[in-house]
Amino acid sequence: MAVKTQTYDNESISSLKGADRVRKRPAVIFGSDGLEGCQHSFFEILSNSIDEAREGYGDKIIVTRYLDNSLEVEDFGRGMPVDYNQREQRHNWELIFCEMYAGGKYNTNDGESYEFSLGLNGLGLCATQYASEYMDAEIFRDGFQYNLSFRKGENVGGLKKEATNRKKTGSRIKWRPDTDVFTDINIPEEYFAEVIKRQAVVNEGLLFILRIETPRGYETREFIYQNGITDYVKELTGSDALTGVQFWQSERRGRDREDKPEYKVKLSVALCFSNKVHIAEYYHNSSHLEYGGSPEKAVRYAFVSQLDSYLKQTGKYLKNESKITFADVEDCLVLVSSSFSTVTSYENQTKKAITNKFIYEAMSDFLKHQIEVYFIENPDEAAKICEQVLINKRSRENAEKTRLNLKKKLAGTLDIANRVEKFVDCRTKDTSRREIYIVEGDSALGACKLARDSEFQAIIPVRGKILNCLKAEYDKIFKNEIITDIIKVLGCGVEVHAKANKELSSFDIEGLRWNKVIICTDADVDGYQIRTLILTMLYRLTPTLIEQGYVYIAESPLFEINAKDKTYFAYTEQEKAKILEQLGDKKFTIQRSKGLGENEPEMMWLTTMNPETRRLIKVTPDLADKTLATFELLLGDNLSGRKDHIAQNGYLYLDSADLS
């Protein structure tokens, strides 16, 4: 087999500079180079204006979308400082618009500029400027009007400054997202309405004006909630809720770890119970937490703990009845949580979940106390709530089979990108082209994400070693989050043949969303074990995918051989020997290949993801049978067979065994 090579030497390494840091890798900052990323870039600008208003500067924000998809955000805050900065020996506009990780939220010399900030990383304005075809800024402060212009990440004309009689301060930013950066910039009106409404909900008394330019003029909508989340919960439930709306608020101080700094948390929750509506929304520093994180975990724990305790104390459970779950509470709960903190740990730049340990602890304690007091002071409402929760629980248990069948029918239409954590989808909807890479861990996810062709290659990481599906009971298998996430992403359901679990079988090959399912792990012992565990899972739960040739293994090179002007990759010892023979007397260096997460994107693309140069092994039923037979021998119940195998073959592996 010919070895394909590509020059990979010291001159192959380069770094992105200036605007290219965003323009060439927008998904790193915005989460996507498509419409979702473009929408996030808009939200970064809106966030800055919201932070100003929350600090008490300005009570109105105007958002305009023009016919050509250019956008404008105007606020009436203090106006961003853009003049000369003596301490930094640079103009502030250079720092704010052209410097990553710069801004007022880092300045702690004279106290914090923003106590509770939606934008913390100093990336948003600069990154959006870099990703724009043009950006124009008009700023009013200190009796002056300042104007700045940028084109494709470069400043045009410097800072223009002139005196003004205008009394109101503030900033107006107008820009057009660049189609050279984003594949789609046509943000729909519904997105603006949804995002702005959410911000009005969690920023009480702040007026948002949305202006949409049409061929006939401007369509204008206003959003304001004078009582914030309380008004919103009333709007959601209408006049026939099961209980009245409760509003609970508290402030706490604490730390995520003993050696970490103390910070302040402000907690606000509005809720009621309803047998017609159920919804839970979580916000932190006014950012909508699509994946929840710490606040959602706290709500789950607190409500189940307190309601279960109350049901036991009041004797509402039937004899030997199982405990309620959060699903039973959730079915009749309308809850909006809005928290703020001076220190925030977001899961990533897109701010869809937070992970603060102290926020979870503070909110759990706060909610448990409030629920306990609420039930004591309102026994009639407590009885109604518990009765409804028990109805939900018993209905769920009695109708489990029906619910499963309903889920099967709906599985193909749900948005898996929003349901599966860290899943990275591709753009094409053509299943004859789509490929899903099942990779080993978050570091490999990052490397593959940068290396892939996002048009047709998607990625889902396996977080650690998955459950051994060889002998595990189905109930245990389907409680494993990694396995259920993979099954959701595949889209075809599972094949379950056990008599007691036939109702779980939901396999439909027409629902498969992929042309290739590619297992991609490191070329080491751990990687091989994870590969075998994934293969075992597919073999047991979706054997038809193997039988019909949808499952592949991506070979990773074992060795990287660098000669003077070329880099060679050897996938076996035999290939290594052959390459060394070809090199003859030439000087070369040889090393074991790095793990997937350590590879440069260009190398990952060349060796693992490029259809023209990668090596894929199609998993056949025969190959799967042999793999599973070996796996069962080594990890199954046949002790005597395993002992005999080790006695006969163990000497082959003594050199690599860890006997220390």
C-alpha positions as CSV (number, residue, x, y, z in Angstrom):
1,M,0.0,0.0,0.0
2,A,1.4,3.4,-1.0
3,V,2.1,5.8,1.9
4,K,0.6,9.3,1.2
5,T,2.8,12.1,2.5
6,Q,2.6,15.8,3.0
7,T,5.3,18.2,4.1
8,Y,5.1,18.8,7.8
9,D,8.2,20.6,9.2
10,N,9.2,23.6,11.4
11,E,7.9,26.0,8.7
12,S,4.5,24.2,8.8
13,I,3.6,25.8,12.2
14,S,2.0,29.3,12.1
15,S,-0.3,31.4,14.4
16,L,-3.3,33.5,13.5
17,K,-2.9,37.2,14.1
18,G,-5.3,40.2,14.3
19,A,-8.7,39.7,12.7
20,D,-7.7,36.3,11.4
21,R,-8.0,34.9,14.9
22,V,-11.8,35.2,14.5
23,R,-12.3,35.3,10.7
24,K,-10.6,32.0,10.1
25,R,-12.0,30.2,13.2
26,P,-15.4,31.9,14.0
27,A,-16.7,28.7,15.6
28,V,-14.1,28.8,18.4
29,I,-15.6,32.1,19.6
30,F,-19.2,32.0,18.5
31,G,-19.8,28.2,18.6
32,S,-20.6,28.0,14.9
33,D,-19.7,29.5,11.6
34,G,-23.3,29.3,10.5
35,L,-26.5,31.2,11.5
36,E,-26.2,30.3,15.2
37,G,-22.8,31.8,15.4
38,C,-23.9,34.9,13.6
39,Q,-26.8,35.2,16.1
40,H,-24.4,34.8,19.0
41,S,-22.2,37.6,17.6
42,F,-25.2,39.9,17.8
43,F,-26.0,38.9,21.4
44,E,-22.4,39.8,22.4
45,I,-23.1,43.5,21.4
46,L,-26.5,43.5,23.0
47,S,-25.0,42.1,26.2
48,N,-22.7,45.1,26.6
49,S,-25.7,47.5,26.5
50,I,-27.6,45.3,29.0
51,D,-24.7,45.4,31.4
52,E,-24.7,49.2,31.3
53,A,-28.5,49.4,32.0
54,R,-28.3,47.0,34.8
55,E,-25.7,49.1,36.5
56,G,-28.2,52.0,36.4
57,Y,-27.1,53.8,33.3
58,G,-29.9,54.0,30.8
59,D,-33.4,52.6,30.8
60,K,-33.9,51.9,27.1
61,I,-32.1,49.9,24.4
62,I,-33.0,50.1,20.7
63,V,-32.3,47.2,18.3
64,T,-32.6,47.6,14.5
65,R,-32.4,45.1,11.8
66,Y,-32.0,46.6,8.3
67,L,-33.0,45.1,5.0
68,D,-29.5,44.2,4.0
69,N,-29.1,42.2,7.3
70,S,-26.9,44.9,8.9
71,L,-27.7,45.4,12.6
72,E,-27.7,48.2,15.1
73,V,-27.7,48.4,18.9
74,E,-28.2,51.7,20.6
75,D,-28.1,52.3,24.3
76,F,-28.2,55.4,26.6
77,G,-25.6,54.3,29.1
78,R,-22.4,56.1,29.9
79,G,-20.9,55.7,26.5
80,M,-17.9,53.4,26.1
81,P,-14.5,55.2,26.9
82,V,-12.5,55.4,23.7
83,D,-10.0,58.2,24.3
84,Y,-6.4,57.8,25.3
85,N,-5.6,55.5,28.2
86,Q,-2.5,56.7,30.1
87,R,-2.0,53.5,32.0
88,E,-2.1,51.3,28.9
89,Q,-0.4,53.9,26.8
90,R,-2.9,53.3,24.0
91,H,-6.3,54.5,23.0
92,N,-9.2,52.7,24.6
93,W,-10.9,52.2,21.3
94,E,-7.9,50.0,20.2
95,L,-8.3,47.9,23.3
96,I,-12.1,47.6,23.1
97,F,-12.5,47.0,19.4
98,C,-9.2,45.4,18.4
99,E,-7.8,43.6,21.4
100,M,-9.1,40.1,22.6
101,Y,-9.6,39.9,26.3
102,A,-9.7,43.6,27.0
103,G,-12.5,45.7,28.5
104,G,-13.9,47.4,31.6
105,K,-14.8,44.1,33.2
106,Y,-11.1,43.4,33.9
107,N,-10.5,46.6,35.7
108,T,-10.5,46.0,39.5
109,N,-8.1,48.7,40.6
110,D,-10.9,51.1,41.7
111,G,-13.5,48.4,42.4
112,E,-15.4,46.4,39.9
113,S,-16.8,48.4,36.9
114,Y,-19.6,45.9,36.6
115,E,-20.9,44.0,39.7
116,F,-23.0,41.5,37.7
117,S,-21.9,41.2,34.1
118,L,-23.3,39.2,31.2
119,G,-20.1,39.7,29.2
120,L,-17.1,38.6,31.2
121,N,-14.4,37.5,28.8
122,G,-13.6,40.8,26.9
123,L,-14.2,38.9,23.6
124,G,-17.6,40.0,22.3
125,L,-17.2,43.4,20.8
126,C,-13.8,42.8,19.4
127,A,-14.7,39.4,18.0
128,T,-17.9,40.7,16.4
129,Q,-15.9,43.6,14.9
130,Y,-13.4,41.2,13.4
131,A,-16.3,39.1,12.0
132,S,-18.0,42.0,10.3
133,E,-18.0,43.3,6.8
134,Y,-18.1,46.8,8.4
135,M,-18.7,48.2,11.8
136,D,-19.4,51.9,12.6
137,A,-19.6,53.2,16.2
138,E,-21.0,56.5,17.4
139,I,-20.4,57.3,21.1
140,F,-21.5,60.2,23.2
141,R,-19.8,61.0,26.5
142,D,-18.0,63.8,28.4
143,G,-19.5,66.4,26.1
144,F,-18.0,64.9,23.0
145,Q,-19.2,62.8,20.0
146,Y,-16.7,60.0,19.0
147,N,-16.9,58.2,15.7
148,L,-15.1,55.0,14.6
149,S,-15.2,52.9,11.4
150,F,-13.9,49.5,10.7
151,R,-13.8,47.4,7.4
152,K,-13.2,43.7,7.6
153,G,-11.5,44.0,11.0
154,E,-9.3,47.0,10.1
155,N,-9.8,50.5,11.4
156,V,-10.4,53.2,8.8
157,G,-9.6,56.8,9.6
158,G,-8.8,56.5,13.3
159,L,-10.8,58.2,16.0
160,K,-12.9,61.2,15.1
161,K,-13.8,63.5,18.1
162,E,-15.9,66.7,18.2
163,A,-17.7,68.6,20.9
164,T,-21.5,68.2,21.1
165,N,-24.5,69.8,22.8
166,R,-26.3,66.5,23.2
167,K,-27.0,65.8,26.8
168,K,-27.7,62.1,26.6
169,T,-24.7,59.8,26.7
170,G,-24.6,56.4,25.1
171,S,-23.3,54.2,22.3
172,R,-24.6,53.2,19.0
173,I,-23.0,50.3,17.1
174,K,-24.0,49.5,13.5
175,W,-22.4,46.5,11.7
176,R,-23.0,43.9,9.0
177,P,-21.9,40.3,9.7
178,D,-19.5,39.2,7.0
179,T,-20.5,36.4,4.6
180,D,-16.8,35.6,4.3
181,V,-17.0,34.6,8.0
182,F,-20.5,33.2,8.5
183,T,-22.3,30.9,6.0
184,D,-25.6,32.6,6.8
185,I,-26.3,36.1,8.2
186,N,-30.0,36.3,7.6
187,I,-31.1,36.3,11.2
188,P,-34.9,35.9,11.4
189,E,-37.1,38.4,13.1
190,E,-38.3,35.6,15.5
191,Y,-34.8,35.3,16.9
192,F,-34.6,39.0,17.8
193,A,-38.1,38.9,19.4
194,E,-37.3,35.8,21.5
195,V,-33.9,37.0,22.7
196,I,-35.1,40.5,23.5
197,K,-38.2,39.3,25.3
198,R,-36.0,37.0,27.5
199,Q,-33.8,40.0,28.3
200,A,-36.8,42.2,29.2
201,V,-38.0,39.4,31.5
202,V,-34.8,39.3,33.6
203,N,-34.1,43.0,33.5
204,E,-37.2,44.4,35.1
205,G,-38.2,47.9,34.0
206,L,-35.8,48.1,31.1
207,L,-37.5,49.0,27.8
208,F,-36.4,47.2,24.7
209,I,-37.4,48.6,21.3
210,L,-37.1,46.2,18.3
211,R,-37.2,47.9,14.8
212,I,-37.3,45.7,11.7
213,E,-36.8,47.5,8.4
214,T,-39.2,46.4,5.6
215,P,-39.8,47.7,2.1
216,R,-42.7,49.6,3.5
217,G,-40.8,51.2,6.4
218,Y,-40.1,50.1,10.0
219,E,-42.1,47.7,12.1
220,T,-41.6,48.4,15.8
221,R,-42.3,46.2,18.9
222,E,-41.7,47.1,22.5
223,F,-40.8,44.7,25.4
224,I,-40.9,45.6,29.0
225,Y,-41.7,43.7,32.2
226,Q,-42.1,46.1,35.1
227,N,-42.0,43.3,37.7
228,G,-39.6,41.1,35.8
229,I,-39.9,37.3,36.2
230,T,-43.1,37.6,38.4
231,D,-45.0,39.2,35.5
232,Y,-43.6,36.6,33.1
233,V,-44.8,33.7,35.2
234,K,-48.2,35.2,35.4
235,E,-48.2,35.7,31.6
236,L,-47.2,32.0,31.1
237,T,-49.9,30.6,33.4
238,G,-52.8,32.9,32.8
239,S,-55.7,33.1,35.3
240,D,-56.3,29.4,36.0
241,A,-53.1,28.2,37.7
242,L,-53.3,25.6,40.4
243,T,-51.6,28.0,42.9
244,G,-50.7,31.7,43.2
245,V,-47.3,33.0,41.9
246,Q,-44.5,32.9,44.5
247,F,-41.5,35.2,44.3
248,W,-38.5,34.4,46.4
249,Q,-35.2,36.3,46.6
250,S,-32.0,36.0,48.5
251,E,-28.4,37.1,48.5
252,R,-25.5,34.8,49.6
253,R,-21.7,34.9,49.8
254,G,-19.4,32.0,49.4
255,R,-16.7,30.3,47.3
256,D,-16.5,27.3,45.0
257,R,-13.5,25.9,46.8
258,E,-11.7,26.8,50.0
259,D,-8.7,28.3,48.2
260,K,-10.9,30.3,45.8
261,P,-12.0,33.9,46.4
262,E,-15.4,34.6,48.0
263,Y,-18.1,36.1,45.7
264,K,-21.6,37.3,45.9
265,V,-24.7,35.6,44.5
266,K,-28.2,37.1,44.1
267,L,-31.0,34.6,43.7
268,S,-34.5,35.3,42.4
269,V,-37.1,32.7,41.6
270,A,-40.7,33.1,40.5
271,L,-42.9,30.0,40.3
272,C,-46.4,28.5,40.5
273,F,-48.0,25.1,39.9
274,S,-50.4,24.4,37.0
275,N,-52.0,21.3,35.6
276,K,-52.2,22.9,32.1
277,V,-48.7,24.5,31.7
278,H,-45.2,23.4,32.6
279,I,-42.0,25.3,31.9
280,A,-38.7,26.0,33.5
281,E,-36.3,28.7,32.4
282,Y,-32.9,29.5,33.9
283,Y,-31.0,32.8,33.5
284,H,-27.7,33.9,34.9
285,N,-26.4,37.4,34.7
286,S,-29.4,37.7,32.3
287,S,-28.0,35.1,29.9
288,H,-30.5,32.4,29.1
289,L,-29.0,29.1,30.2
290,E,-30.2,26.7,27.6
291,Y,-28.5,23.8,29.3
292,G,-29.1,25.0,32.8
293,G,-26.1,23.8,34.8
294,S,-25.9,24.6,38.5
295,P,-29.3,26.4,38.9
296,E,-31.2,23.6,37.2
297,K,-29.5,20.9,39.3
298,A,-30.4,22.8,42.4
299,V,-34.1,23.1,41.4
300,R,-34.2,19.3,40.7
301,Y,-32.6,18.4,44.0
302,A,-34.6,20.9,46.2
303,F,-38.1,20.2,44.8
304,V,-37.7,16.4,44.9
305,S,-36.2,16.5,48.4
306,Q,-38.8,18.7,49.9
307,L,-41.9,17.3,48.2
308,D,-40.8,13.7,49.0
309,S,-40.3,14.7,52.6
310,Y,-43.7,16.3,52.8
311,L,-45.4,13.3,51.2
312,K,-43.8,11.0,53.7
313,Q,-44.7,13.2,56.7
314,T,-48.4,13.5,55.6
315,G,-48.8,9.8,54.6
316,K,-49.7,10.6,51.0
317,Y,-47.7,7.7,49.6
318,L,-49.4,4.4,49.1
319,K,-47.9,1.4,50.9
320,N,-44.6,0.4,49.2
321,E,-45.1,3.2,46.6
322,S,-41.9,4.4,44.9
323,K,-40.5,7.8,45.4
324,I,-41.4,10.7,43.2
325,T,-38.9,12.0,40.5
326,F,-38.3,15.5,39.2
327,A,-40.3,14.5,36.1
328,D,-43.4,14.3,38.2
329,V,-42.8,17.7,39.7
330,E,-41.7,19.2,36.4
331,D,-45.0,18.2,34.7
332,C,-46.9,20.8,36.8
333,L,-44.2,23.4,37.6
334,V,-43.9,26.8,36.1
335,L,-40.6,28.3,37.2
336,V,-38.2,31.1,36.1
337,S,-34.9,31.5,37.9
338,S,-32.8,34.6,37.5
339,S,-29.4,34.5,39.3
340,F,-26.5,36.9,39.3
341,S,-23.0,36.5,40.6
342,T,-19.8,38.5,40.7
343,V,-17.8,35.3,39.7
344,T,-19.2,33.0,37.1
345,S,-17.9,29.8,35.6
346,Y,-19.6,29.4,32.1
347,E,-19.2,26.0,30.4
348,N,-17.9,27.9,27.3
349,Q,-18.0,31.3,25.5
350,T,-21.6,30.7,24.3
351,K,-22.8,30.8,28.0
352,K,-25.4,28.1,27.8
353,A,-24.7,26.6,31.2
354,I,-22.8,27.5,34.4
355,T,-20.9,25.2,36.6
356,N,-20.3,27.1,39.9
357,K,-20.4,24.7,42.9
358,F,-21.3,27.5,45.4
359,I,-24.3,28.7,43.2
360,Y,-25.6,25.1,43.3
361,E,-25.2,24.8,47.1
362,A,-26.6,28.3,47.8
363,M,-29.6,27.8,45.6
364,S,-30.3,24.3,46.9
365,D,-30.3,25.5,50.5
366,F,-32.3,28.6,49.6
367,L,-35.0,26.7,47.7
368,K,-35.4,23.9,50.3
369,H,-36.0,26.6,53.0
370,Q,-38.5,28.6,50.9
371,I,-40.5,25.5,49.9
372,E,-40.7,24.3,53.5
373,V,-41.9,27.8,54.7
374,Y,-44.3,28.0,51.8
375,F,-45.9,24.6,52.6
376,I,-46.3,25.5,56.3
377,E,-47.9,28.9,55.6
378,N,-50.1,27.6,52.7
379,P,-51.3,24.0,53.7
380,D,-54.2,24.1,51.1
381,E,-51.8,24.9,48.2
382,A,-49.3,22.3,49.5
383,A,-52.0,19.7,49.4
384,K,-53.0,20.6,45.9
385,I,-49.4,20.5,44.7
386,C,-48.7,17.1,46.2
387,E,-51.9,15.7,44.9
388,Q,-51.1,16.8,41.4
389,V,-47.5,15.5,41.7
390,L,-48.8,12.1,42.7
391,I,-51.2,12.1,39.8
392,N,-48.4,12.8,37.5
393,K,-46.2,10.1,39.0
394,R,-48.9,7.4,38.9
395,S,-49.9,8.4,35.3
396,R,-46.3,8.2,34.3
397,E,-45.8,4.7,35.7
398,N,-49.1,3.4,34.3
399,A,-48.5,4.9,30.9
400,E,-44.8,4.1,30.5
401,K,-45.3,1.9,27.5
402,T,-47.4,4.5,25.7
403,R,-44.9,7.2,26.5
404,L,-42.1,5.1,25.1
405,N,-44.0,4.5,21.8
406,L,-44.7,8.2,21.6
407,K,-41.1,9.1,22.1
408,K,-40.2,6.7,19.2
409,K,-42.5,8.5,16.9
410,L,-41.1,11.9,17.8
411,A,-37.4,10.9,18.0
412,G,-36.7,11.8,14.3
413,T,-38.1,15.3,14.6
414,L,-36.4,16.5,17.8
415,D,-33.5,18.9,17.6
416,I,-30.6,16.7,18.8
417,A,-28.1,19.6,18.8
418,N,-30.0,21.1,21.8
419,R,-30.6,17.8,23.6
420,V,-27.1,16.3,23.5
421,E,-24.3,18.0,25.4
422,K,-21.1,18.7,23.4
423,F,-22.5,17.2,20.2
424,V,-21.3,19.2,17.2
425,D,-23.5,18.8,14.1
426,C,-22.6,19.3,10.5
427,R,-24.5,21.6,8.1
428,T,-25.8,19.3,5.3
429,K,-29.1,17.5,5.8
430,D,-28.2,15.0,3.1
431,T,-27.9,11.7,5.0
432,S,-26.0,10.1,2.1
433,R,-23.1,12.5,2.9
434,R,-23.3,12.9,6.6
435,E,-20.6,11.4,8.8
436,I,-20.5,11.2,12.6
437,Y,-17.2,10.8,14.4
438,I,-17.4,9.2,17.9
439,V,-14.2,10.5,19.5
440,E,-12.3,10.0,22.7
441,G,-12.8,12.8,25.2
442,D,-13.1,16.6,25.0
443,S,-9.5,17.2,23.8
444,A,-10.1,15.0,20.8
445,L,-13.4,16.8,20.3
446,G,-11.6,20.2,20.1
447,A,-9.0,18.8,17.7
448,C,-11.5,17.1,15.4
449,K,-13.8,20.2,15.5
450,L,-11.0,22.4,14.1
451,A,-9.8,19.7,11.6
452,R,-13.2,18.5,10.2
453,D,-15.1,19.6,7.1
454,S,-18.1,21.1,8.9
455,E,-20.3,20.7,5.8
456,F,-20.7,16.9,6.3
457,Q,-18.7,15.8,9.4
458,A,-20.2,15.9,12.9
459,I,-18.6,14.9,16.2
460,I,-19.7,13.5,19.5
461,P,-17.2,12.9,22.3
462,V,-17.2,9.9,24.7
463,R,-16.5,11.3,28.1
464,G,-14.3,8.6,29.7
465,K,-14.7,4.8,29.3
466,I,-18.3,3.9,28.6
467,L,-20.2,1.1,30.3
468,N,-19.3,-2.4,29.2
469,C,-22.6,-3.4,27.4
470,L,-21.5,-7.1,27.1
471,K,-23.2,-8.3,30.2
472,A,-25.0,-5.2,31.6
473,E,-28.8,-5.2,32.1
474,Y,-30.7,-3.0,29.7
475,D,-32.0,-0.8,32.5
476,K,-28.4,0.0,33.5
477,I,-27.4,0.5,29.9
478,F,-30.2,3.1,29.3
479,K,-29.3,5.0,32.5
480,N,-25.8,5.6,31.1
481,E,-25.8,9.2,29.7
482,I,-23.0,8.6,27.2
483,I,-24.7,5.6,25.6
484,T,-28.1,7.3,25.5
485,D,-26.5,10.4,23.9
486,I,-24.9,8.3,21.2
487,I,-28.2,6.6,20.5
488,K,-30.1,9.9,20.3
489,V,-27.5,11.3,17.8
490,L,-27.7,8.1,15.6
491,G,-31.5,8.6,15.4
492,C,-32.4,5.0,14.5
493,G,-33.3,3.7,18.0
494,V,-32.2,0.4,19.5
495,E,-32.8,-3.3,18.8
496,V,-33.7,-5.0,22.1
497,H,-34.5,-8.7,21.9
498,A,-34.9,-9.7,25.6
499,K,-38.5,-10.8,26.4
500,A,-38.8,-8.5,29.4
501,N,-37.6,-5.4,27.5
502,K,-39.2,-5.7,24.1
503,E,-41.1,-2.5,24.6
504,L,-37.7,-0.7,24.6
505,S,-37.0,-1.8,21.1
506,S,-37.5,1.1,18.7
507,F,-35.1,0.4,15.8
508,D,-35.9,1.9,12.4
509,I,-33.0,2.1,9.9
510,E,-34.9,4.9,8.1
511,G,-34.3,7.1,11.1
512,L,-30.5,6.8,10.8
513,R,-29.1,10.3,10.2
514,W,-25.6,9.2,9.0
515,N,-24.0,7.5,6.1
516,K,-20.9,6.6,8.1
517,V,-20.5,6.1,11.9
518,I,-16.8,6.4,12.5
519,I,-15.1,5.3,15.8
520,C,-12.0,7.5,16.3
521,T,-9.7,6.8,19.3
522,D,-6.0,7.1,20.2
523,A,-3.7,4.4,18.9
524,D,-2.8,3.2,22.5
525,V,-4.1,0.7,25.0
526,D,-6.8,3.0,26.4
527,G,-7.9,4.0,22.9
528,Y,-8.3,0.4,21.8
529,Q,-10.3,-0.4,24.9
530,I,-12.6,2.6,24.4
531,R,-13.0,1.6,20.7
532,T,-13.9,-1.9,21.7
533,L,-16.4,-0.7,24.3
534,I,-18.1,1.5,21.7
535,L,-18.1,-1.3,19.2
536,T,-19.6,-3.6,21.8
537,M,-22.4,-1.1,22.5
538,L,-23.2,-0.8,18.7
539,Y,-23.0,-4.6,18.4
540,R,-25.5,-5.2,21.2
541,L,-27.9,-2.3,20.6
542,T,-27.7,-1.6,16.9
543,P,-26.3,-4.7,15.1
544,T,-28.1,-3.8,11.9
545,L,-25.7,-0.9,11.4
546,I,-22.8,-3.3,11.4
547,E,-24.5,-5.8,9.2
548,Q,-25.4,-3.1,6.6
549,G,-21.9,-1.6,6.6
550,Y,-22.5,1.8,8.3
551,V,-19.8,1.4,11.1
552,Y,-16.1,2.2,10.5
553,I,-13.0,2.5,12.6
554,A,-10.7,5.5,11.8
555,E,-7.1,4.3,11.9
556,S,-4.7,6.6,13.7
557,P,-1.0,6.4,12.7
558,L,1.3,4.7,15.2
559,F,4.5,6.6,14.1
560,E,5.4,10.0,12.7
561,I,8.7,9.9,10.7
562,N,10.2,13.2,9.8
563,A,12.8,13.3,7.1
564,K,14.4,16.5,5.8
565,D,11.6,17.7,3.6
566,K,8.7,15.2,4.3
567,T,6.7,13.7,7.1
568,Y,5.6,10.1,6.8
569,F,2.9,8.4,8.8
570,A,3.1,4.6,9.6
571,Y,0.0,2.8,10.8
572,T,1.8,-0.5,11.6
573,E,5.2,-1.8,12.5
574,Q,5.5,-3.2,9.0
575,E,4.8,0.2,7.4
576,K,7.4,1.8,9.6
577,A,10.0,-0.7,8.5
578,K,9.1,-0.2,4.8
579,I,9.3,3.7,5.1
580,L,12.7,3.4,6.9
581,E,13.9,1.1,4.1
582,Q,12.8,3.7,1.5
583,L,14.6,6.5,3.3
584,G,17.9,4.5,3.3
585,D,20.8,6.7,4.5
586,K,18.7,9.8,4.8
587,K,18.5,11.5,8.2
588,F,15.2,11.1,10.0
589,T,13.5,11.3,13.4
590,I,10.9,8.9,14.5
591,Q,8.3,9.2,17.3
592,R,5.1,7.6,18.5
593,S,2.2,9.6,17.2
594,K,0.5,11.9,19.8
595,G,-3.0,11.5,21.1
596,L,-5.8,12.9,18.9
597,G,-6.2,15.9,21.2
598,E,-2.6,17.0,20.8
599,N,-2.5,17.0,17.0
600,E,-2.5,20.1,14.8
601,P,-5.7,20.5,12.8
602,E,-3.9,20.0,9.5
603,M,-2.4,16.7,10.6
604,M,-5.8,15.5,11.9
605,W,-7.4,16.4,8.6
606,L,-4.7,14.6,6.6
607,T,-4.5,11.4,8.6
608,T,-7.9,10.9,10.1
609,M,-10.7,13.0,8.5
610,N,-9.9,13.8,4.8
611,P,-11.8,11.2,2.7
612,E,-8.9,11.3,0.2
613,T,-6.1,10.4,2.6
614,R,-7.6,8.9,5.8
615,R,-7.8,5.2,6.4
616,L,-11.2,3.7,7.5
617,I,-11.8,0.1,8.3
618,K,-15.3,-1.1,7.7
619,V,-16.6,-3.1,10.6
620,T,-18.1,-6.3,9.2
621,P,-20.2,-8.8,11.2
622,D,-17.3,-11.2,11.0
623,L,-14.8,-8.6,12.4
624,A,-17.3,-7.6,15.1
625,D,-17.9,-11.3,16.1
626,K,-14.1,-11.9,16.5
627,T,-13.7,-8.7,18.5
628,L,-16.6,-9.5,20.7
629,A,-15.4,-13.1,21.2
630,T,-12.0,-11.8,22.4
631,F,-13.6,-9.2,24.5
632,E,-16.0,-11.7,26.1
633,L,-13.1,-14.1,26.8
634,L,-11.1,-11.3,28.5
635,L,-13.9,-9.5,30.4
636,G,-16.7,-12.1,30.5
637,D,-17.6,-14.9,33.0
638,N,-15.5,-17.7,31.4
639,L,-12.8,-17.8,34.1
640,S,-11.2,-21.1,33.0
641,G,-11.1,-20.0,29.3
642,R,-9.5,-16.7,30.3
643,K,-6.9,-18.6,32.4
644,D,-6.1,-20.9,29.5
645,H,-5.8,-18.0,27.0
646,I,-3.4,-16.1,29.3
647,A,-1.3,-19.2,29.9
648,Q,-1.0,-19.8,26.1
649,N,-0.5,-16.2,25.0
650,G,0.5,-14.1,28.0
651,Y,4.3,-14.3,27.1
652,L,3.6,-12.2,24.0
653,Y,2.7,-9.1,26.1
654,L,5.2,-9.3,29.0
655,D,7.2,-6.4,27.7
656,S,4.2,-4.0,27.7
657,A,2.7,-5.3,31.0
658,D,2.8,-3.0,34.0
659,L,4.1,-5.2,36.8
660,S,5.3,-2.5,39.2
